[in-house]
Structure formats: structure tokens, C-alpha cells
Amino acid sequence: MAAAQKPRPPAPLRILTAVPICDGHDSAVSTINMELARHGFEVIYLGYHCPVDVIVRAALQEDVHVVGISSYNGGHIVFFKEVIDQLRARGARDIPIFGGGGGTITKADERVMQRQGTDRIFHAGTPLADIMAQIRRDYARPLKPNSKLRGDRALARAITLAESATVGAALRRDLSDLRSGQSPSRRKTAPTANARSFVVGVAGPGGAGKSTLIDELTSRFLRQNPTGRIAILANDPSHPDTGGAILGDRVSMIYAQDDRVFFRSLATRGSLTGLSAAAPAAIEILKKSGEFDLILVESVGIGQESDPFRLFGPKGPLVDAMLFVLAPYYGGRLQLQKIGLLNGADFVALNKCDHPMAHTARAEIAARLDVNGKGQRLFGTVAAQHHDPGVDTLYAALADRGGLTVTPGGEKPCQLVVAP
């Protein structure tokens, strides 16, 4: 008799947290974020000084169960209401909002905010254990297939279903029929499932600046493709003990706060490959929507052996091209010999090239790539500097490989470093 299948654990509750515009108090929300992750929740943190439209866009694209706002600037009644109004206007009245603000939000304020649609305010002195218990009790619910969803939220829900692996027939349907909708700045022609998306995997060790570099590449895409859309799948590790996660890549994404950018954070949920197990399905969902010219997939900070994009697997890679990002302080030439992905990367970026060790690092990496004999291209970048010429050249090379539009005269050319 076949052994009974173990019941699949419920998908983690996903919570979007943010601090409003003109409010720089982030110590309280940081404490809450850590506590939420410690209790097994996945936290998408937007940072402080967040406008309403940024919060609403993220809530839809991340397909969260609930939004939590920490407000200390005194404008909470108006701000919370605007978030609620915009969510409702975009067909997301099912996403509740809770908040907190120490002694700033009074009981009288809370009553007004609840009449406007805020679900709950956690006041100063509420034990953290009570907050966690109430959040789990009130907001944990399965996110199910919903044919009424449109636009980015329909895409987001499809990815949620792929993550939870509870969809069955919903994932087997023809994803080309997914109604993706159009952003206000998108061309008015309907998306076509035959449109080709150029998929780039971005890998590298933690701290190399992958997220910042992706944001700078996004900036260049938006400037040079006035009607195109770009998607970003950002993978972050889940905690091995609790299953919770801090998904914080949106914090460093400045240019990604645009309606032509679809951004989704993925927790690895036990996958040890550097990507969520749902990443292949998420890539396929985005490709078959016909919405995106460019898809960037960021792995977690990987070590020497990881192959998140299966460059060396028997079934071939998940991506069309792979960009490997290094910082100058990688530990010397011996460490370079151990990094398997340097054998398979199409593009290599030595980021943080303003660092004193960059000159030596550039020579060592170039020599490493030369041994491969594959004509791999090495670029020196400083992603933390806007309009960095090295990032300009890297984007031009990616655009050329992917057949993306490059606006004539839009970017100033600069020196390209190629492994000799």
C-alpha cells in the first residue's frame, strides 16, 4: 500500500511593510519586520519615505495578504485613507491595512481611520507576541485562483499559485490567455503570446551590488524603450528554522518604481539552488503573458558551487544570458578558480570599480576569463553612481544580445573591457 502523502504546509503569509512619505522613522518598523520573519512570515519591506502609489503598486505586484504601515509623522489619517482609496480603485479592496505609530496615532484617530477602512492600529505598549498572534489569526488565508483579477495583479496571483503549488489545473491552463492588462504608459496594442522576452539571470556573492546594478539597468531600459515593459524577479533566502524571510530588494530599487516595471520578490522556501523552486514557472508566466521585453532574474547571494540558472544542467539554462557580478574584494586569484559560474557567464561585471582593489581585480578576472577561451566580456561598473559609463556599456551589450531597442544617441559610449 502506498504511503500517504504528507500534507503540504500552508504557504507563508506575505506582508508588505512601509513608512509613509516625509517620515524617516524606521527603527520601529525594522523591529516589527524582524519579529514577523522570526514568526515565519514573509516581509516585503519598502523602506521609509514611501509615496502612496509606491505602496499600492507593490501590494498588487507582490500579491500580499496585508499591508502594514508605520507612521510617526502625524499625517496618518489622510495617508492611510489614500492608500485604501487607491487599492479600492485598482480592484484590491480585499487587501486589508493595519498600522502603528507609537503615541502618534490616538484612539480617537483610530476610530476615524477604521471608519475610512483601516483594519486595525497597534498602539504603543502592545506586546509583540500579541501583535504576531493577531496578524496570524486575522490575515492568514489561502490566495486562490481568481479569474476577476486583471493587469499586474493577475500576473502576481499566477506566480503566487506557482509558489504555493496548489493550483493544478490553474497552472496547466494556457498562460497565453492570461489577461495582463496595460499600464497607462504601455502601448495600446494587446499583448501577444508570441512576443519574445529576453531573460537575463543575475548572480554573484552577497554584497557585490546586484540589486543596485539591476536598478541602474532598469533605468537605462526605461529611457531607451519608451513603450516597453521590464520584469524583475528578486530571490531572497528564507530562514531555515522559521521559514520566514525579509524580502528587501525593493528598498534599493529607485527606478523600478514605475508602472512599466513589474517587480516580484520570491523567497527560496527551502530551495538550496539560489532561486525559489517556483522561479522557472514564474519566468514562464511572465514570458507567455507577452508583456515584457526584458526579464531580469536575481539569485540570492551565491557561493562557489551554486548554479541557480542551471547553466551546466542536462536540460539547458533557464535564461537566455547570465550576468555574474563581483566586487573587487573576492579574496584573490585562488578564490576565482573556485567559482564555477565564471565558466558559464556570458557577461561579468566587476562592480564597485571605484574601490582601491579594483585595478588588480580587473586584471585577475580578465586572466581567469581568458583561460576559459569563450570570449566572455568583462565590464567595470560603479552601480552606486547614477549615469555610470560602465553600466551604460554593459546595458548596451545586453541590449545588443537581446535585440532590445537602443535609442540613437541616448547613451554616451564608453570603454568596454574584454578579456584578452
C-alpha positions, 0 to 999 in steps of 0.5 A: 500500500502506498504511503500517504502523502504528507500534507503540504504546509500552508504557504507563508503569509506575505506582508508588505511593510512601509513608512509613509512619505516625509517620515524617516522613522524606521527603527520601529518598523525594522523591529516589527519586520524582524519579529514577523520573519522570526514568526515565519512570515514573509516581509516585503519591506519598502523602506521609509519615505514611501509615496502612496502609489509606491505602496499600492503598486507593490501590494498588487505586484507582490500579491500580499495578504496585508499591508502594514504601515508605520507612521510617526509623522502625524499625517496618518489619517489622510495617508492611510485613507489614500492608500485604501482609496487607491487599492479600492480603485485598482480592484484590491479592496480585499487587501486589508491595512493595519498600522502603528505609530507609537503615541502618534496615532490616538484612539480617537484617530483610530476610530476615524481611520477604521471608519475610512477602512483601516483594519486595525492600529497597534498602539504603543505598549502592545506586546509583540507576541500579541501583535504576531498572534493577531496578524496570524489569526486575522490575515492568514488565508489561502490566495486562490485562483481568481479569474476577476483579477486583471493587469499586474495583479493577475500576473502576481496571483499566477506566480503566487499559485506557482509558489504555493503549488496548489493550483493544478489545473490553474497552472496547466491552463494556457498562460497565453490567455492570461489577461495582463492588462496595460499600464497607462504608459504601455502601448495600446496594442494587446499583448501577444503570446508570441512576443519574445522576452529576453531573460537575463539571470543575475548572480554573484556573492552577497554584497557585490551590488546586484540589486543596485546594478539591476536598478541602474539597468532598469533605468537605462531600459526605461529611457531607451524603450519608451513603450516597453515593459521590464520584469524583475524577479528578486530571490531572497533566502528564507530562514531555515528554522522559521521559514520566514524571510525579509524580502528587501530588494525593493528598498534599493530599487529607485527606478523600478518604481514605475508602472512599466516595471513589474517587480516580484520578490520570491523567497527560496522556501527551502530551495538550496539552488539560489532561486525559489523552486517556483522561479522557472514557472514564474519566468514562464508566466511572465514570458507567455503573458507577452508583456515584457521585453526584458526579464531580469532574474536575481539569485540570492547571494551565491557561493562557489558551487551554486548554479541557480540558472542551471547553466551546466544542467542536462536540460539547458539554462533557464535564461537566455544570458547570465550576468555574474557580478563581483566586487573587487574584494573576492579574496584573490586569484585562488578564490576565482578558480573556485567559482564555477559560474565564471565558466558559464557567464556570458557577461561579468561585471566587476562592480564597485570599480571605484574601490582601491582593489579594483585595478588588480581585480580587473586584471585577475578576472580578465586572466581567469576569463581568458583561460576559459577561451569563450570570449566572455566580456568583462565590464567595470561598473560603479552601480552606486553612481547614477549615469555610470559609463560602465553600466551604460556599456554593459546595458548596451551589450545586453541590449545588443544580445537581446535585440532590445531597442537602443535609442540613437544617441541616448547613451554616451559610449564608453570603454568596454573591457574584454578579456584578452 
